[in-house]
């Protein structure tokens, strides 16, 4: 064997030799000791309790999902109904505005066509200022002035029905 010099093996604190950890001693079984048994399954009552719990949770989850589906469907129907009602309300608002515009316009005075204007009478009357009784009622035919029939005195009352 050759001799080792200091240059062959250089040891310092950073590269110090570390020994292997001591070997652990495993206990050996003696024939007089019983062999360890594998863990036993849960008792039947515990297994049934867990099964009932799982079934109960599944039932509650299913009922919750069905309730959510029902609420969602009803909310969807309510939303559609609200949209339909809103459009109906808008249409009624437009109709009301049109009616209000027609009512606000001054009413036209009915003038029958020129060929029918002579089918009427001119009515004038006077009242007693003391008691308000009619004193004098005058009926006269309308007269034509510049192609139009009119009343010289009183109010024209047509006998032709209004359209």
C-alpha positions in Angstrom: 0.0 0.0 0.0 1.1 3.4 -0.7 1.4 6.1 1.9 -0.9 9.0 1.9 0.4 12.4 1.9 -1.3 15.5 3.2 -2.1 16.6 -0.4 -4.1 13.3 -1.1 -6.8 14.0 1.4 -7.5 17.6 2.4 -10.0 17.9 5.2 -11.4 21.1 6.6 -14.5 22.0 8.5 -16.7 22.4 5.4 -15.8 19.0 3.9 -15.5 17.0 7.1 -16.4 13.4 6.8 -19.9 12.5 8.1 -20.6 9.1 9.3 -23.8 7.2 8.3 -26.6 7.4 10.9 -26.8 4.4 13.1 -28.9 1.6 11.8 -32.3 1.2 13.4 -33.2 -2.1 14.9 -36.5 -3.5 13.8 -38.3 -5.5 16.4 -38.8 -9.1 15.5 -42.0 -10.9 16.2 -42.0 -13.7 18.6 -44.1 -16.7 17.9 -46.0 -16.4 21.1 -47.3 -12.9 20.2 -50.4 -12.6 18.0 -50.0 -11.2 14.5 -51.3 -7.6 14.1 -54.8 -7.5 12.5 -55.6 -5.2 9.6 -58.0 -2.4 10.5 -61.6 -3.5 10.6 -64.4 -2.1 8.4 -66.8 0.4 10.0 -69.7 -1.1 11.9 -72.9 -1.6 10.0 -74.7 1.2 12.0 -72.0 3.7 11.1 -72.1 2.8 7.4 -75.9 3.1 7.4 -75.7 6.5 9.1 -73.2 7.8 6.5 -75.4 6.4 3.7 -78.5 8.2 5.2 -76.5 11.4 5.5 -75.4 11.3 1.9 -78.9 10.5 0.6 -80.3 13.4 2.7 -77.7 15.8 1.4 -78.3 14.7 -2.1 -82.1 15.2 -1.7 -81.7 18.6 -0.2 -79.3 19.6 -3.0 -81.8 18.3 -5.6 -84.7 20.2 -4.0 -82.6 23.3 -3.9 -81.7 23.0 -7.6 -85.4 22.4 -8.5 -86.4 25.5 -6.4 -83.8 27.6 -8.1 -85.1 26.4 -11.5 -88.7 27.2 -10.6 -87.8 30.7 -9.3 -85.7 31.4 -12.4 -88.6 30.3 -14.7 -91.1 32.5 -12.8 -88.7 35.5 -12.8 -88.3 35.1 -16.5 -92.0 35.0 -17.1 -92.5 38.0 -14.8 -89.8 39.9 -16.8 -91.5 39.1 -20.1 -94.9 40.1 -18.7 -93.4 43.4 -17.4 -91.9 44.1 -20.8 -95.2 43.4 -22.5 -97.1 45.6 -20.0 -94.6 48.4 -20.5 -95.0 48.4 -24.3 -98.8 48.3 -23.8 -98.6 51.2 -21.4 -96.5 53.2 -23.8 -99.0 52.5 -26.6 -101.9 53.7 -24.3 -99.9 56.8 -23.4 -99.5 57.6 -27.1 -103.2 57.1 -27.6 -104.1 59.3 -24.6 -101.8 62.0 -26.0 -103.5 61.9 -29.4 -107.0 62.1 -27.7 -105.8 65.0 -25.5 -104.5 66.8 -28.6 -107.9 66.3 -30.4 -109.9 67.5 -27.4 -107.6 70.5 -26.9 -108.2 71.7 -30.5 -111.1 74.1 -30.8 -114.2 72.5 -32.1 -115.1 73.4 -35.7 -118.4 75.2 -36.1 -120.6 73.1 -38.3 -121.4 74.7 -41.5 -123.5 72.6 -43.9 -122.4 72.6 -47.5 -123.6 75.5 -49.5 -126.3 73.5 -51.3 -127.9 72.6 -47.9 -127.4 75.9 -46.1 -130.8 77.2 -47.1 -132.4 74.2 -45.3 -132.5 76.0 -42.0 -134.0 79.0 -40.3 -132.6 82.0 -38.6 -133.9 82.3 -35.0 -133.9 85.3 -32.8 -135.7 86.0 -29.6 -135.9 88.6 -26.9 -136.4 88.3 -23.2 -138.3 90.3 -20.6 -135.6 91.8 -18.4 -137.8 91.7 -15.3 -138.5 88.0 -15.1 -136.4 86.5 -18.0 -139.4 85.1 -19.9 -139.3 84.9 -23.7 -141.2 87.9 -25.1 -140.7 87.6 -28.9 -139.4 84.7 -31.1 -138.6 85.6 -34.7 -138.0 82.9 -37.4 -136.6 84.1 -40.8 -135.1 82.3 -43.8 -131.4 82.7 -44.4 -130.3 85.1 -47.1 -127.5 84.6 -49.6 -124.6 87.1 -49.4 -121.6 86.6 -51.7 -122.5 83.0 -52.4 -122.9 82.1 -48.7 -126.2 81.8 -46.8 -126.2 83.7 -43.5 -128.6 85.2 -41.1 -129.1 89.0 -41.1 -130.6 88.7 -37.6 -130.4 85.8 -35.1 -128.7 82.5 -35.1 -128.8 80.0 -38.0 -130.3 76.6 -37.0 -129.8 73.9 -39.6 -132.4 71.3 -40.2 -129.8 69.1 -41.9 -128.2 66.6 -39.5 -124.6 67.1 -38.7 -122.2 64.5 -40.3 
